[in-house]
Amino acid sequence: FSKSPAISGDRVVWEDSPIGNPDIILYDLTTNTQRRITTDPAKQWFPDISGNRIVWQDERHGNPDIYLYDLTMNTERRITTDPKGQWEPAISGDRIVWTDYRNDPEGVDLTYGDNGDIYLYDLITNTERQITNHLALQTDPAISGNRLVWEDRRHGRPAVYLCDLTTNTERPIATDPAIQFIYGPKISGDWIVWSDNRTGNQDIYLYDLATNTERRLTSNPT
């Protein structure tokens, strides 16, 4: 089966499992051609793409690591080497972010309350940086330019947090006390979107960083 698509320009990536473990597949919308990016028999999944670069979560070393493929150079590169788990990568330009469990006693356990942190890798300086250091779970990051967002459980319930890499400041975006579940915060320019269930069912919300206003986009009662 095919899932977890991501797109940048005229290129689409996804994870595909025709036989055995998933691999990363690229489709070029200009040439209408499909290409297999990974061939290792272990799992490669959760891809993202920005321009000529593809990132994914890779288990060829037994624990999840972050890998990068450069379509310009046709080269593959391992980004993380810590023996604990690195999950859910996202990329924007020269920056890769992911959820990292190196500070968690369990390492790769995704149970809420565990100590997952957000990490960033800069491809220009080849340096890694820890973005969050709270003992609760921070997970599911997304990045656009100098801004990144993630789901944060430091208050005992889910919230959306933002970090501005230009000013090195962090702030909460969605903190309604009725929220019991948040899924998939994403960011593009001044806009952040996510799904939460403060109304009793999952709705899509938007936050405009230019006006500092929140807006509910869906109202379907089911």
Backbone as ProteinMPNN parsed JSONL, in Angstrom:
{"seq_chain_A": "FSKSPAISGDRVVWEDSPIGNPDIILYDLTTNTQRRITTDPAKQWFPDISGNRIVWQDERHGNPDIYLYDLTMNTERRITTDPKGQWEPAISGDRIVWTDYRNDPEGVDLTYGDNGDIYLYDLITNTERQITNHLALQTDPAISGNRLVWEDRRHGRPAVYLCDLTTNTERPIATDPAIQFIYGPKISGDWIVWSDNRTGNQDIYLYDLATNTERRLTSNPT", "coords_chain_A": {"N_chain_A": [[0.837, -1.186, 0.0], [0.293, 2.371, -0.374], [1.275, 5.381, 1.204], [1.492, 8.378, 3.325], [2.113, 10.83, 1.766], [4.066, 13.557, 0.413], [4.804, 16.799, -0.919], [6.682, 18.93, -3.1], [7.061, 21.582, -5.141], [7.189, 20.251, -8.357], [7.41, 17.637, -7.571], [6.601, 14.584, -5.979], [6.633, 12.603, -3.054], [6.379, 9.461, -1.337], [5.676, 6.725, 0.961], [5.947, 3.302, 0.158], [4.714, -0.01, 0.033], [4.917, -2.525, -1.642], [5.868, -5.137, -1.484], [6.826, -6.63, 1.472], [8.833, -4.552, 3.629], [8.353, -0.934, 3.813], [9.411, 1.356, 1.204], [10.87, 4.43, -0.056], [9.353, 6.4, -2.486], [9.578, 8.37, -5.43], [7.835, 10.691, -7.46], [7.874, 12.392, -10.48], [6.237, 15.131, -11.62], [6.562, 16.619, -13.894], [7.863, 15.056, -15.823], [6.329, 12.835, -15.611], [7.254, 10.457, -14.442], [8.216, 7.733, -12.35], [10.188, 6.866, -9.516], [12.225, 4.777, -7.534], [13.584, 5.532, -4.445], [14.839, 4.459, -2.132], [16.427, 1.331, -1.365], [17.183, -0.413, 0.582], [16.513, -3.316, 2.599], [15.283, -2.86, 5.077], [12.856, -0.883, 6.998], [11.789, 2.109, 5.498], [10.321, 5.135, 5.959], [7.727, 7.725, 6.52], [8.301, 10.08, 4.737], [9.544, 13.327, 3.645], [9.814, 16.285, 1.597], [11.748, 18.889, 0.15], [12.376, 21.022, -2.323], [15.197, 19.849, -3.915], [15.72, 17.882, -2.082], [15.161, 15.018, -0.095], [13.863, 13.641, 2.862], [13.624, 11.055, 5.366], [12.415, 8.578, 7.734], [14.402, 5.952, 8.871], [15.15, 2.504, 9.31], [17.342, 0.821, 9.062], [19.511, 0.369, 10.711], [18.524, -0.793, 12.932], [17.34, 0.847, 14.852], [15.217, 3.75, 14.623], [16.481, 6.143, 12.373], [17.316, 9.348, 10.877], [17.413, 9.983, 7.464], [18.811, 11.426, 4.449], [18.26, 12.256, 1.034], [19.825, 13.578, -1.768], [18.709, 14.933, -4.649], [19.998, 16.338, -6.632], [22.689, 15.613, -6.487], [22.376, 12.918, -6.439], [22.844, 11.364, -4.141], [22.9, 9.615, -1.029], [22.502, 10.121, 2.481], [23.227, 9.629, 5.898], [21.757, 11.231, 8.608], [21.301, 11.248, 11.423], [22.81, 9.53, 14.197], [22.471, 8.656, 16.754], [21.872, 6.052, 19.156], [19.276, 5.763, 20.109], [15.774, 6.458, 19.263], [14.934, 8.361, 16.342], [12.428, 10.211, 14.878], [9.8, 10.957, 12.456], [10.615, 13.035, 10.381], [10.93, 16.357, 8.993], [11.421, 18.781, 6.405], [12.737, 21.908, 5.327], [14.119, 23.822, 2.981], [17.402, 24.283, 3.92], [17.174, 23.057, 6.384], [16.469, 20.447, 8.636], [14.072, 18.884, 10.677], [13.004, 16.877, 13.483], [11.417, 14.395, 15.638], [12.938, 13.375, 18.603], [14.154, 10.759, 20.633], [16.315, 10.428, 22.303], [16.737, 11.356, 24.882], [14.953, 10.024, 26.38], [14.064, 7.42, 28.646], [13.035, 5.05, 27.528], [13.612, 5.271, 24.879], [12.499, 4.662, 22.128], [9.823, 4.557, 22.509], [6.521, 5.55, 21.927], [4.548, 6.326, 23.676], [2.324, 8.655, 25.148], [3.552, 11.217, 27.264], [6.119, 10.363, 27.528], [9.573, 11.338, 27.051], [10.015, 12.911, 24.427], [11.828, 14.992, 22.238], [12.258, 17.941, 20.167], [14.483, 18.178, 17.521], [16.949, 19.806, 15.425], [18.648, 19.914, 12.298], [21.163, 21.584, 10.568], [21.95, 21.932, 7.29], [23.765, 23.568, 6.04], [25.71, 24.347, 7.915], [26.244, 21.894, 8.938], [25.493, 21.108, 11.527], [23.926, 19.978, 14.528], [21.063, 20.629, 16.564], [19.355, 20.941, 19.634], [16.005, 21.713, 20.04], [13.797, 21.713, 21.839], [13.562, 21.134, 25.396], [11.949, 20.268, 27.403], [10.578, 18.033, 29.883], [8.295, 16.651, 29.177], [6.372, 15.287, 26.383], [7.318, 16.271, 23.176], [6.418, 16.394, 19.845], [5.91, 15.384, 16.355], [6.898, 17.418, 14.386], [6.915, 20.303, 12.156], [8.17, 22.416, 9.539], [8.807, 25.64, 8.17], [10.709, 27.697, 6.406], [12.124, 29.939, 8.632], [10.643, 29.158, 10.786], [9.251, 26.78, 13.047], [6.895, 24.274, 14.035], [5.165, 22.19, 16.453], [3.582, 19.389, 18.16], [2.854, 19.592, 21.595], [3.158, 18.391, 24.932], [3.575, 19.482, 27.444], [1.88, 20.672, 29.268], [0.288, 18.69, 30.166], [-1.818, 18.18, 28.546], [-2.573, 18.217, 25.021], [-0.979, 20.672, 22.942], [-0.23, 23.229, 20.516], [2.92, 24.369, 19.62], [5.228, 27.002, 18.726], [8.401, 27.781, 17.321], [10.544, 30.424, 16.646], [13.196, 30.658, 14.633], [14.78, 32.754, 13.942], [14.685, 34.657, 15.991], [15.073, 32.985, 18.085], [13.016, 32.305, 19.871], [10.266, 30.88, 21.654], [6.821, 29.963, 21.643], [3.439, 29.271, 22.778], [0.74, 28.251, 20.622], [-1.805, 26.99, 20.161], [-3.836, 26.38, 22.802], [-6.236, 25.727, 24.011], [-8.24, 24.755, 26.785], [-10.026, 22.665, 26.459], [-9.079, 20.927, 24.617], [-8.329, 17.62, 23.812], [-6.953, 16.097, 22.067], [-4.583, 16.482, 19.495], [-3.676, 16.652, 16.1], [-1.216, 16.562, 13.632], [0.158, 19.291, 13.232], [0.921, 21.827, 10.887], [2.882, 24.12, 8.925], [3.089, 27.037, 6.893], [4.645, 29.703, 5.701], [3.106, 32.47, 7.136], [1.041, 31.026, 8.231], [-0.418, 28.583, 10.305], [-1.702, 25.338, 10.626], [-3.841, 22.814, 12.048], [-5.369, 19.846, 13.462], [-7.874, 19.533, 15.903], [-9.846, 18.466, 18.792], [-11.551, 20.078, 20.345], [-14.226, 20.76, 20.148], [-15.566, 18.433, 20.399], [-15.523, 16.833, 18.185], [-13.193, 16.117, 15.521], [-11.767, 18.975, 14.193], [-10.487, 21.34, 11.757], [-8.182, 23.829, 12.378], [-6.873, 27.184, 12.037], [-4.098, 29.332, 12.461], [-3.117, 32.641, 12.214], [-0.141, 34.16, 11.918], [0.51, 36.733, 11.235], [-1.587, 38.338, 12.072], [-2.06, 37.349, 14.555], [-4.309, 35.747, 15.17], [-6.78, 33.207, 15.669], [-8.631, 30.726, 13.898], [-11.428, 28.736, 13.164], [-11.768, 26.3, 10.702], [-13.381, 24.21, 9.796], [-16.672, 22.82, 10.32], [-18.151, 20.541, 10.468], [-20.406, 18.342, 11.994], [-19.916, 15.618, 12.36]], "CA_chain_A": [[0.0, 0.0, 0.0], [1.019, 3.636, -0.481], [0.764, 6.367, 2.157], [2.387, 9.439, 3.792], [2.641, 11.639, 0.673], [4.529, 14.931, 0.609], [5.028, 17.409, -2.234], [7.437, 20.178, -3.204], [7.143, 21.893, -6.565], [6.617, 19.234, -9.23], [7.841, 16.314, -7.113], [5.823, 13.955, -4.913], [7.235, 11.413, -2.442], [5.53, 8.702, -0.418], [6.191, 5.405, 1.318], [5.236, 2.284, -0.608], [5.009, -1.358, 0.52], [4.371, -3.56, -2.531], [6.271, -6.422, -0.899], [7.708, -6.447, 2.625], [8.918, -3.266, 4.306], [8.154, 0.204, 2.919], [10.485, 2.136, 0.607], [10.505, 5.784, -0.443], [9.132, 6.521, -3.925], [9.5, 9.726, -5.961], [7.159, 10.867, -8.738], [8.142, 13.683, -11.11], [5.03, 15.529, -12.331], [6.938, 17.199, -15.176], [8.166, 13.966, -16.753], [5.412, 11.72, -15.351], [8.047, 9.261, -14.191], [8.305, 7.294, -10.951], [11.526, 6.374, -9.208], [12.441, 4.259, -6.187], [14.716, 6.225, -3.827], [15.524, 3.563, -1.192], [16.423, -0.091, -1.725], [17.554, -1.241, 1.731], [15.364, -4.152, 2.983], [14.633, -2.393, 6.305], [11.781, 0.082, 6.797], [11.995, 3.535, 5.245], [8.961, 5.672, 5.981], [7.523, 9.13, 6.9], [9.14, 10.974, 3.935], [9.202, 14.715, 3.363], [10.629, 16.788, 0.504], [11.874, 20.332, -0.043], [13.259, 21.22, -3.464], [15.921, 18.664, -4.384], [16.11, 17.06, -0.946], [14.157, 14.149, 0.506], [14.227, 13.052, 4.149], [12.723, 10.009, 5.831], [12.781, 7.787, 8.915], [15.03, 4.745, 8.329], [15.429, 1.538, 10.375], [18.337, -0.161, 8.616], [20.47, 0.103, 11.791], [17.81, -1.398, 14.055], [16.542, 1.881, 15.493], [14.915, 4.766, 13.611], [17.383, 7.258, 12.107], [16.903, 10.255, 9.816], [18.253, 9.943, 6.264], [18.616, 12.459, 3.435], [18.678, 11.976, -0.339], [19.996, 14.785, -2.572], [18.386, 14.596, -6.031], [20.969, 16.983, -7.504], [23.919, 14.816, -6.464], [22.018, 11.492, -6.411], [23.565, 10.773, -3.024], [22.161, 9.364, 0.209], [23.319, 10.481, 3.639], [22.645, 9.429, 7.225], [21.811, 12.479, 9.368], [21.397, 10.973, 12.859], [23.488, 8.284, 14.549], [22.226, 8.289, 18.145], [21.279, 4.71, 19.198], [17.843, 5.802, 20.384], [14.966, 6.684, 18.083], [14.628, 9.654, 15.733], [11.175, 9.95, 14.172], [8.92, 11.984, 11.863], [11.379, 14.185, 9.897], [10.382, 17.356, 8.069], [12.518, 19.572, 5.847], [12.466, 23.149, 4.62], [15.406, 24.387, 2.562], [18.617, 23.684, 4.48], [16.944, 22.634, 7.756], [15.7, 19.229, 8.894], [13.622, 18.739, 12.067], [12.439, 15.566, 13.784], [11.197, 14.032, 17.037], [14.107, 12.615, 19.046], [13.929, 10.099, 21.914], [17.593, 10.1, 22.944], [16.671, 11.726, 26.298], [13.886, 9.245, 26.995], [14.568, 6.124, 29.107], [12.605, 3.971, 26.653], [14.282, 5.45, 23.597], [11.665, 4.746, 20.932], [8.429, 4.386, 22.906], [5.739, 6.719, 21.559], [3.483, 6.562, 24.641], [2.259, 10.045, 25.59], [4.175, 11.431, 28.565], [7.539, 10.095, 27.387], [10.365, 12.545, 26.794], [10.447, 13.185, 23.068], [12.211, 16.385, 22.01], [12.426, 18.363, 18.782], [15.854, 18.481, 17.133], [17.12, 20.426, 14.111], [19.962, 19.78, 11.667], [21.423, 22.613, 9.571], [22.778, 21.349, 6.235], [24.818, 24.512, 5.674], [26.786, 24.288, 8.912], [26.392, 20.499, 9.368], [25.384, 21.079, 12.979], [22.663, 19.53, 15.116], [20.65, 21.496, 17.662], [18.148, 20.572, 20.362], [15.089, 22.84, 20.084], [13.019, 21.644, 23.083], [14.2, 20.341, 26.46], [10.989, 19.993, 28.465], [10.523, 16.608, 30.176], [7.122, 16.038, 28.556], [6.517, 14.893, 24.987], [7.178, 17.164, 22.026], [6.435, 15.464, 18.715], [5.223, 15.727, 15.108], [7.294, 18.764, 13.972], [6.857, 20.773, 10.77], [9.012, 23.598, 9.422], [8.693, 26.488, 6.98], [11.673, 28.783, 6.539], [12.712, 30.125, 9.953], [9.675, 28.83, 11.827], [8.837, 25.392, 13.162], [5.802, 23.992, 14.968], [5.085, 20.802, 16.9], [2.626, 19.082, 19.221], [3.554, 19.667, 22.881], [2.358, 17.879, 26.051], [4.152, 19.954, 28.707], [0.813, 21.07, 30.189], [-0.515, 17.513, 30.464], [-2.771, 18.032, 27.45], [-1.865, 18.624, 23.807], [-0.973, 22.06, 22.49], [0.662, 23.515, 19.393], [3.952, 25.36, 19.941], [5.99, 27.582, 17.625], [9.727, 28.337, 17.582], [11.078, 31.312, 15.619], [14.634, 30.429, 14.622], [15.466, 34.039, 13.781], [14.784, 35.291, 17.306], [15.271, 31.926, 19.088], [11.941, 32.399, 20.86], [9.265, 29.821, 21.607], [5.552, 30.363, 22.242], [2.292, 28.407, 22.477], [-0.191, 28.734, 19.611], [-3.134, 26.443, 20.467], [-3.79, 25.9, 24.189], [-7.588, 25.657, 24.564], [-8.275, 23.704, 27.815], [-10.905, 21.555, 26.081], [-8.409, 20.041, 23.66], [-7.852, 16.338, 24.307], [-6.137, 15.444, 21.036], [-4.158, 17.302, 18.364], [-2.996, 15.862, 15.082], [-0.649, 17.092, 12.415], [0.402, 20.712, 12.971], [1.71, 22.161, 9.694], [3.129, 25.553, 8.8], [3.518, 27.574, 5.608], [4.704, 31.154, 5.844], [2.487, 32.998, 8.354], [-0.132, 30.24, 8.591], [-0.282, 27.288, 10.976], [-2.955, 24.584, 10.668], [-3.814, 21.57, 12.806], [-6.668, 19.265, 13.782], [-8.08, 19.244, 17.327], [-11.215, 18.011, 19.085], [-12.13, 20.87, 21.434], [-15.677, 20.827, 19.976], [-16.114, 17.087, 20.53], [-15.11, 16.097, 16.992], [-11.971, 16.69, 14.958], [-11.909, 20.094, 13.273], [-9.267, 21.982, 11.294], [-8.017, 25.212, 12.836], [-5.797, 27.955, 11.437], [-3.588, 30.483, 13.204], [-2.436, 33.611, 11.357], [0.923, 34.817, 12.685], [0.549, 38.156, 10.899], [-2.619, 39.033, 12.843], [-2.187, 36.668, 15.849], [-5.701, 35.339, 15.332], [-7.101, 31.808, 15.421], [-9.873, 30.587, 13.151], [-11.883, 27.375, 12.889], [-12.059, 26.194, 9.271], [-14.42, 23.21, 9.524], [-17.729, 22.766, 11.333], [-18.949, 19.335, 10.265], [-20.648, 17.776, 13.323], [-19.591, 14.195, 12.444]], "C_chain_A": [[0.876, 1.241, 0.0], [0.411, 4.646, 0.481], [1.84, 7.415, 2.452], [2.956, 10.281, 2.651], [3.118, 13.006, 1.14], [4.893, 15.476, -0.764], [5.847, 18.683, -2.095], [7.618, 20.471, -4.682], [6.463, 20.836, -7.397], [7.02, 17.814, -8.838], [7.006, 15.839, -5.933], [6.607, 12.766, -4.387], [6.205, 10.743, -1.547], [6.237, 7.415, -0.028], [5.315, 4.346, 0.675], [5.682, 0.899, -0.157], [4.414, -2.406, -0.414], [4.662, -4.968, -2.029], [7.184, -6.12, 0.284], [7.668, -5.048, 3.19], [8.803, -2.105, 3.316], [9.462, 0.814, 2.425], [9.953, 3.52, 0.252], [10.47, 5.867, -1.969], [9.014, 8.001, -4.291], [8.753, 9.712, -7.285], [7.411, 12.281, -9.241], [6.938, 14.057, -11.976], [5.328, 16.168, -13.684], [7.168, 16.117, -16.222], [7.215, 12.793, -16.632], [6.152, 10.396, -15.197], [8.147, 9.004, -12.698], [9.659, 6.644, -10.713], [11.587, 5.904, -7.768], [13.711, 4.892, -5.616], [15.504, 5.302, -2.911], [15.385, 2.113, -1.637], [16.798, -0.996, -0.562], [16.337, -2.043, 2.197], [14.681, -3.747, 4.283], [13.543, -1.374, 5.961], [12.33, 1.477, 6.526], [10.604, 4.167, 5.106], [8.947, 7.124, 6.463], [8.401, 10.08, 6.075], [8.626, 12.406, 3.932], [10.167, 15.213, 2.303], [10.61, 18.303, 0.495], [12.864, 20.551, -1.172], [13.875, 19.926, -3.93], [16.289, 17.69, -3.268], [14.924, 16.291, -0.381], [14.694, 13.638, 1.832], [13.212, 11.979, 4.517], [13.264, 9.382, 7.105], [13.222, 6.409, 8.436], [15.447, 3.805, 9.454], [16.476, 0.496, 9.987], [19.365, -0.502, 9.688], [19.779, -0.427, 13.048], [16.955, -0.424, 14.834], [16.267, 2.963, 14.456], [15.98, 5.87, 13.571], [16.776, 8.15, 11.029], [17.921, 10.178, 8.68], [17.847, 11.048, 5.299], [19.058, 11.944, 2.083], [18.705, 13.289, -1.11], [19.783, 14.41, -4.039], [19.341, 15.256, -7.022], [22.227, 16.133, -7.632], [23.657, 13.314, -6.596], [22.803, 10.749, -5.323], [22.658, 10.656, -1.801], [23.086, 9.608, 1.395], [22.55, 10.211, 4.925], [22.841, 10.697, 8.053], [21.991, 12.227, 10.853], [22.041, 9.612, 13.104], [23.248, 7.876, 15.991], [21.506, 6.94, 18.207], [19.817, 4.672, 19.609], [17.1, 6.345, 19.173], [14.845, 8.139, 17.659], [13.492, 9.431, 14.727], [10.691, 11.19, 13.42], [9.691, 13.191, 11.331], [10.535, 15.107, 9.023], [11.539, 18.218, 7.605], [11.976, 20.822, 5.184], [13.81, 23.775, 4.264], [16.579, 23.615, 3.126], [18.417, 23.109, 5.879], [16.044, 21.4, 7.817], [15.315, 19.222, 10.371], [13.019, 17.352, 12.25], [12.144, 15.459, 15.273], [12.306, 13.087, 17.472], [13.889, 12.073, 20.45], [15.235, 9.745, 22.629], [17.599, 10.439, 24.432], [15.588, 10.976, 27.049], [14.418, 7.88, 27.44], [14.21, 4.961, 28.187], [13.198, 4.09, 25.249], [13.378, 5.63, 22.406], [10.189, 4.605, 21.258], [7.656, 5.662, 22.625], [4.592, 6.99, 22.521], [3.5, 8.008, 25.095], [2.795, 10.162, 27.018], [5.652, 11.131, 28.542], [8.266, 11.35, 26.904], [10.891, 12.576, 25.364], [10.754, 14.667, 22.93], [12.282, 16.665, 20.511], [13.884, 18.752, 18.561], [15.87, 19.057, 15.722], [18.532, 20.173, 13.613], [20.074, 20.808, 10.548], [22.395, 22.05, 8.535], [23.87, 22.287, 5.751], [26.005, 24.395, 6.621], [27.096, 22.866, 9.371], [26.401, 20.383, 10.89], [23.98, 20.678, 13.402], [22.35, 20.371, 16.346], [19.375, 20.972, 18.311], [17.259, 21.806, 20.505], [14.301, 22.862, 21.388], [13.755, 20.79, 24.108], [13.263, 20.09, 27.629], [10.839, 18.487, 28.641], [9.307, 15.912, 29.583], [7.397, 15.747, 27.078], [6.339, 16.075, 24.049], [7.368, 16.313, 20.774], [5.807, 16.097, 17.481], [5.596, 17.12, 14.597], [7.032, 19.02, 12.489], [7.62, 22.091, 10.711], [8.737, 24.308, 8.111], [9.632, 27.674, 7.171], [12.292, 28.819, 7.922], [11.762, 29.775, 11.099], [9.38, 27.336, 11.846], [7.776, 25.248, 14.234], [5.833, 22.516, 15.338], [3.925, 20.652, 17.883], [3.384, 18.963, 20.535], [2.625, 19.243, 24.012], [2.864, 18.386, 27.41], [3.097, 20.381, 29.721], [-0.09, 19.902, 30.561], [-1.604, 17.263, 29.446], [-2.104, 18.583, 26.195], [-2.016, 20.104, 23.507], [-0.085, 22.142, 21.261], [1.623, 24.613, 19.82], [4.691, 25.774, 18.667], [7.358, 28.014, 18.129], [10.137, 29.181, 16.385], [12.598, 31.212, 15.664], [15.429, 31.712, 14.422], [15.703, 34.701, 15.128], [15.076, 34.296, 18.416], [14.26, 32.041, 20.232], [10.897, 31.331, 20.59], [7.97, 30.332, 22.216], [4.444, 29.394, 21.883], [1.371, 29.067, 21.462], [-1.618, 28.271, 19.913], [-3.097, 25.808, 21.844], [-5.178, 25.792, 24.812], [-7.695, 24.511, 25.566], [-9.169, 22.526, 27.474], [-10.23, 20.568, 25.142], [-7.934, 18.767, 24.355], [-6.922, 15.648, 23.308], [-5.83, 16.444, 19.93], [-3.438, 16.399, 17.373], [-2.46, 16.769, 13.985], [-0.488, 18.58, 12.287], [1.307, 20.886, 11.752], [1.859, 23.673, 9.622], [3.575, 25.882, 7.386], [3.478, 29.09, 5.713], [4.13, 31.607, 7.173], [1.347, 32.13, 8.88], [0.236, 28.895, 9.202], [-1.647, 26.616, 10.966], [-2.759, 23.307, 11.472], [-5.247, 21.068, 12.967], [-6.755, 19.071, 15.287], [-9.566, 19.0, 17.602], [-11.869, 18.803, 20.218], [-13.657, 20.962, 21.339], [-16.35, 19.473, 20.137], [-15.89, 16.226, 19.31], [-13.908, 16.814, 16.393], [-12.293, 17.787, 13.947], [-10.536, 20.619, 12.872], [-9.276, 23.435, 11.751], [-6.834, 25.854, 12.131], [-5.409, 29.103, 12.354], [-2.79, 31.347, 12.252], [-1.414, 34.379, 12.195], [1.013, 36.305, 12.384], [-0.432, 38.951, 11.746], [-2.78, 38.466, 14.252], [-3.642, 36.306, 16.159], [-5.864, 33.869, 14.959], [-8.472, 31.714, 14.778], [-10.184, 29.128, 12.922], [-12.32, 27.275, 11.434], [-13.174, 25.221, 8.96], [-15.439, 23.198, 10.657], [-18.64, 21.56, 11.136], [-19.161, 18.635, 11.601], [-20.283, 16.295, 13.446], [-18.112, 14.022, 12.72]], "O_chain_A": [[2.059, 1.174, 0.333], [-0.811, 4.764, 0.575], [2.946, 7.357, 1.913], [4.175, 10.437, 2.568], [2.633, 13.541, 2.137], [5.246, 14.718, -1.666], [5.728, 19.417, -1.114], [8.255, 19.699, -5.398], [5.288, 20.54, -7.182], [6.979, 16.9, -9.661], [6.737, 16.599, -5.003], [7.182, 12.004, -5.164], [5.275, 11.386, -1.061], [7.263, 7.056, -0.605], [4.091, 4.473, 0.648], [6.875, 0.652, 0.017], [3.488, -3.114, -0.017], [3.829, -5.868, -2.13], [8.197, -5.437, 0.131], [6.611, -4.418, 3.234], [9.111, -2.256, 2.134], [10.477, 0.796, 3.12], [8.745, 3.754, 0.256], [11.412, 5.466, -2.653], [8.423, 8.787, -3.551], [8.988, 8.851, -8.132], [7.19, 13.253, -8.518], [6.649, 13.374, -12.959], [4.441, 16.251, -14.534], [6.726, 16.24, -17.365], [7.266, 11.861, -17.436], [5.748, 9.366, -15.736], [8.161, 9.932, -11.89], [10.204, 5.966, -11.583], [11.055, 6.564, -6.876], [14.781, 4.804, -6.219], [16.734, 5.354, -2.912], [14.369, 1.716, -2.207], [16.742, -2.219, -0.692], [15.227, -1.511, 2.195], [13.593, -4.245, 4.573], [13.332, -1.043, 4.794], [13.217, 1.96, 7.229], [9.817, 3.778, 4.243], [9.992, 7.694, 6.777], [9.184, 10.828, 6.661], [7.448, 12.667, 4.179], [11.235, 14.627, 2.121], [9.591, 18.926, 0.792], [14.058, 20.298, -1.01], [13.159, 18.997, -4.303], [17.081, 16.773, -3.482], [13.833, 16.835, -0.211], [15.857, 13.244, 1.92], [12.079, 11.994, 4.037], [14.405, 9.617, 7.502], [12.502, 5.761, 7.676], [16.032, 4.246, 10.444], [16.485, -0.603, 10.541], [20.024, -1.538, 9.604], [20.396, -0.497, 14.111], [15.947, -0.818, 15.42], [17.022, 3.081, 13.491], [16.331, 6.451, 14.598], [15.832, 7.752, 10.347], [19.127, 10.291, 8.899], [16.718, 11.538, 5.318], [20.088, 11.279, 1.968], [17.723, 14.031, -1.11], [20.575, 13.662, -4.612], [19.479, 14.776, -8.147], [22.764, 15.952, -8.724], [24.578, 12.532, -6.832], [23.345, 9.667, -5.549], [21.775, 11.483, -1.575], [24.286, 9.341, 1.332], [21.365, 10.528, 5.028], [23.964, 11.184, 8.185], [22.769, 12.932, 11.496], [21.852, 8.669, 12.336], [23.766, 6.847, 16.425], [20.614, 6.693, 17.396], [19.173, 3.632, 19.467], [17.723, 6.661, 18.159], [14.677, 9.032, 18.488], [13.584, 8.576, 13.845], [11.108, 12.312, 13.703], [9.441, 14.303, 11.798], [9.56, 14.685, 8.402], [12.528, 18.374, 8.321], [10.911, 20.811, 4.567], [14.552, 24.208, 5.146], [16.739, 22.427, 2.846], [19.393, 22.707, 6.512], [15.012, 21.32, 7.15], [16.146, 19.523, 11.227], [12.576, 16.728, 11.286], [12.557, 16.304, 16.068], [12.586, 12.103, 16.788], [13.492, 12.809, 21.353], [15.25, 8.85, 23.475], [18.391, 9.866, 25.181], [15.33, 11.256, 28.22], [15.153, 7.241, 26.687], [14.971, 4.001, 28.069], [13.269, 3.102, 24.519], [13.466, 6.65, 21.722], [9.371, 4.538, 20.339], [8.079, 6.744, 23.033], [3.73, 7.813, 22.214], [4.565, 8.547, 25.397], [2.524, 9.313, 27.867], [6.386, 11.578, 29.423], [7.648, 12.295, 26.415], [12.066, 12.302, 25.119], [10.019, 15.505, 23.451], [12.356, 15.746, 19.696], [14.449, 19.548, 19.312], [14.952, 18.84, 14.931], [19.493, 20.209, 14.382], [19.199, 20.9, 9.687], [23.537, 21.728, 8.865], [24.818, 21.838, 5.107], [27.156, 24.35, 6.188], [28.067, 22.636, 10.091], [27.211, 19.655, 11.465], [22.991, 20.99, 12.739], [23.252, 20.778, 17.079], [18.427, 20.602, 17.619], [17.699, 22.83, 21.028], [14.147, 23.925, 21.99], [14.472, 19.853, 23.757], [13.71, 19.74, 28.721], [10.956, 17.737, 27.672], [9.294, 14.684, 29.497], [8.512, 15.939, 26.592], [5.34, 16.79, 24.115], [8.359, 15.593, 20.653], [5.249, 17.193, 17.541], [4.703, 17.941, 14.387], [6.941, 18.093, 11.684], [7.71, 22.805, 11.71], [8.471, 23.682, 7.085], [9.378, 28.549, 7.999], [12.918, 27.849, 8.349], [12.054, 30.069, 12.258], [9.273, 26.702, 10.797], [7.753, 25.994, 15.212], [6.437, 21.697, 14.645], [3.364, 21.634, 18.369], [4.429, 18.315, 20.597], [1.468, 19.66, 24.069], [2.592, 17.754, 28.431], [3.387, 20.447, 30.915], [-1.123, 20.098, 31.202], [-2.253, 16.218, 29.487], [-1.148, 19.351, 26.303], [-3.053, 20.707, 23.785], [0.712, 21.243, 20.994], [1.204, 25.657, 20.318], [4.772, 25.031, 17.69], [7.476, 28.551, 19.23], [10.085, 28.719, 15.245], [13.218, 31.639, 16.638], [16.627, 31.75, 14.705], [16.78, 35.239, 15.386], [15.303, 34.691, 19.56], [14.608, 31.894, 21.403], [10.673, 30.932, 19.447], [8.006, 31.062, 23.207], [4.48, 28.764, 20.826], [1.234, 30.29, 21.439], [-2.542, 29.086, 19.918], [-2.407, 24.808, 22.046], [-5.29, 25.768, 26.037], [-7.286, 23.394, 25.25], [-9.089, 21.487, 28.129], [-10.76, 19.485, 24.898], [-7.226, 18.826, 25.361], [-6.193, 14.723, 23.667], [-6.716, 17.171, 19.481], [-2.69, 15.501, 17.758], [-3.171, 17.637, 13.476], [-0.963, 19.134, 11.295], [2.315, 20.195, 11.601], [1.056, 24.414, 10.189], [4.324, 25.133, 6.759], [2.406, 29.688, 5.804], [4.603, 31.185, 8.228], [0.741, 32.477, 9.894], [1.086, 28.17, 8.686], [-2.651, 27.261, 11.268], [-1.648, 22.783, 11.565], [-6.207, 21.772, 12.652], [-5.84, 18.518, 15.898], [-10.425, 19.285, 16.766], [-12.664, 18.247, 20.975], [-14.317, 21.217, 22.346], [-17.571, 19.37, 20.024], [-16.047, 15.007, 19.38], [-13.638, 17.971, 16.715], [-13.003, 17.556, 12.969], [-9.544, 20.375, 13.558], [-10.243, 24.168, 11.541], [-5.912, 25.171, 11.686], [-6.263, 29.761, 12.947], [-1.894, 30.86, 11.562], [-1.782, 35.156, 13.077], [1.541, 37.066, 13.195], [-0.162, 40.097, 12.104], [-3.533, 39.011, 15.059], [-4.133, 36.533, 17.265], [-5.189, 33.354, 14.067], [-9.364, 32.511, 15.067], [-9.307, 28.358, 12.531], [-13.144, 28.066, 10.976], [-13.859, 25.383, 7.949], [-15.119, 23.521, 11.801], [-19.782, 21.566, 11.595], [-18.182, 18.354, 12.293], [-20.336, 15.758, 14.552], [-17.633, 12.893, 12.828]]}, "name": "protein", "num_of_chains": 1, "seq": "FSKSPAISGDRVVWEDSPIGNPDIILYDLTTNTQRRITTDPAKQWFPDISGNRIVWQDERHGNPDIYLYDLTMNTERRITTDPKGQWEPAISGDRIVWTDYRNDPEGVDLTYGDNGDIYLYDLITNTERQITNHLALQTDPAISGNRLVWEDRRHGRPAVYLCDLTTNTERPIATDPAIQFIYGPKISGDWIVWSDNRTGNQDIYLYDLATNTERRLTSNPT"}
